[in-house]
Amino acid sequence: MSSLSVKFLAPSLPNSSNRFKSVRLQATPPQTVAAPASGAAGVDAERLEPRVEEKDGYFVLKEKFRQGINPQEK
């Protein structure tokens, strides 16, 4: 009978000092934003309008917001 001898070598580990290098991040100061114009306030009021109304105990999408919706979704 013949015998077979195999030698397994473990891979070398990286230097442990390289694994724990600290990374420093610097924060930038917040930028100031100009106040919105009075015209933009009117647009925001339209966006805050509720799109649903309550009918018979259910919330239903208002008619003016139903444009472009598939009939199955109405």
Distance bins in CASP14 RR format, pairs under 12 A and 6 or more apart:
PFRMAT RR
TARGET T0000
AUTHOR 0000-0000-0000
RMODE 2
METHOD distances of the structure
MODEL  1
13 19 0 0 0 0 1 0 0 0 0 0 0
14 20 0 0 0 0 0 1 0 0 0 0 0
14 21 0 0 0 0 0 1 0 0 0 0 0
15 21 0 0 0 0 0 1 0 0 0 0 0
34 40 0 0 0 0 0 1 0 0 0 0 0
35 41 0 0 0 0 0 1 0 0 0 0 0
36 42 0 0 0 0 1 0 0 0 0 0 0
36 43 0 0 0 0 1 0 0 0 0 0 0
36 44 1 0 0 1 0 0 0 0 0 0 0
37 43 0 0 0 0 1 0 0 0 0 0 0
37 44 0 0 0 0 0 1 0 0 0 0 0
38 44 0 0 0 0 0 1 0 0 0 0 0
38 45 0 0 0 0 0 1 0 0 0 0 0
39 45 0 0 0 0 1 0 0 0 0 0 0
39 46 0 0 0 0 0 1 0 0 0 0 0
40 46 0 0 0 0 0 1 0 0 0 0 0
40 47 0 0 0 0 0 1 0 0 0 0 0
41 47 0 0 0 0 0 1 0 0 0 0 0
41 48 0 0 0 0 0 1 0 0 0 0 0
42 48 0 0 0 0 1 0 0 0 0 0 0
42 49 0 0 0 0 0 1 0 0 0 0 0
43 49 0 0 0 0 0 1 0 0 0 0 0
46 64 0 0 0 0 0 1 0 0 0 0 0
46 65 0 0 0 0 0 1 0 0 0 0 0
49 62 0 0 0 0 1 0 0 0 0 0 0
49 64 0 0 0 0 1 0 0 0 0 0 0
49 65 0 0 0 0 1 0 0 0 0 0 0
50 59 0 0 0 0 1 0 0 0 0 0 0
50 60 0 0 0 0 0 1 0 0 0 0 0
50 61 0 0 0 0 0 1 0 0 0 0 0
50 62 1 0 0 1 0 0 0 0 0 0 0
50 64 0 0 0 0 0 1 0 0 0 0 0
50 65 0 0 0 0 1 0 0 0 0 0 0
51 59 0 0 0 0 1 0 0 0 0 0 0
51 60 0 0 0 0 0 1 0 0 0 0 0
51 61 1 0 0 1 0 0 0 0 0 0 0
51 62 1 0 1 0 0 0 0 0 0 0 0
51 63 0 0 0 0 0 1 0 0 0 0 0
51 64 0 0 0 0 1 0 0 0 0 0 0
51 65 1 0 1 0 0 0 0 0 0 0 0
51 66 0 0 0 0 1 0 0 0 0 0 0
51 67 0 0 0 0 0 1 0 0 0 0 0
51 69 0 0 0 0 0 1 0 0 0 0 0
52 58 0 0 0 0 1 0 0 0 0 0 0
52 59 1 0 1 0 0 0 0 0 0 0 0
52 60 1 0 0 1 0 0 0 0 0 0 0
52 61 1 0 1 0 0 0 0 0 0 0 0
52 62 1 0 0 1 0 0 0 0 0 0 0
52 63 0 0 0 0 0 1 0 0 0 0 0
52 64 0 0 0 0 0 1 0 0 0 0 0
52 65 0 0 0 0 1 0 0 0 0 0 0
52 66 0 0 0 0 0 1 0 0 0 0 0
53 59 1 0 0 1 0 0 0 0 0 0 0
53 60 1 0 0 1 0 0 0 0 0 0 0
53 61 0 0 0 0 1 0 0 0 0 0 0
53 62 1 0 1 0 0 0 0 0 0 0 0
53 63 0 0 0 0 1 0 0 0 0 0 0
53 64 0 0 0 0 0 1 0 0 0 0 0
53 65 0 0 0 0 0 1 0 0 0 0 0
53 66 0 0 0 0 0 1 0 0 0 0 0
54 60 1 0 0 1 0 0 0 0 0 0 0
54 61 0 0 0 0 0 1 0 0 0 0 0
54 62 0 0 0 0 0 1 0 0 0 0 0
55 61 0 0 0 0 0 1 0 0 0 0 0
55 62 0 0 0 0 0 1 0 0 0 0 0
55 63 0 0 0 0 0 1 0 0 0 0 0
60 66 0 0 0 0 1 0 0 0 0 0 0
60 73 0 0 0 0 0 1 0 0 0 0 0
60 74 0 0 0 0 1 0 0 0 0 0 0
61 67 0 0 0 0 0 1 0 0 0 0 0
61 68 0 0 0 0 0 1 0 0 0 0 0
61 69 1 0 0 1 0 0 0 0 0 0 0
61 73 0 0 0 0 1 0 0 0 0 0 0
61 74 1 0 0 1 0 0 0 0 0 0 0
62 69 0 0 0 0 0 1 0 0 0 0 0
62 74 0 0 0 0 0 1 0 0 0 0 0
63 69 0 0 0 0 0 1 0 0 0 0 0
63 74 0 0 0 0 1 0 0 0 0 0 0
65 73 0 0 0 0 0 1 0 0 0 0 0
65 74 0 0 0 0 0 1 0 0 0 0 0
66 73 0 0 0 0 1 0 0 0 0 0 0
66 74 1 0 0 1 0 0 0 0 0 0 0
67 73 0 0 0 0 0 1 0 0 0 0 0
67 74 0 0 0 0 0 1 0 0 0 0 0
68 74 0 0 0 0 1 0 0 0 0 0 0
END
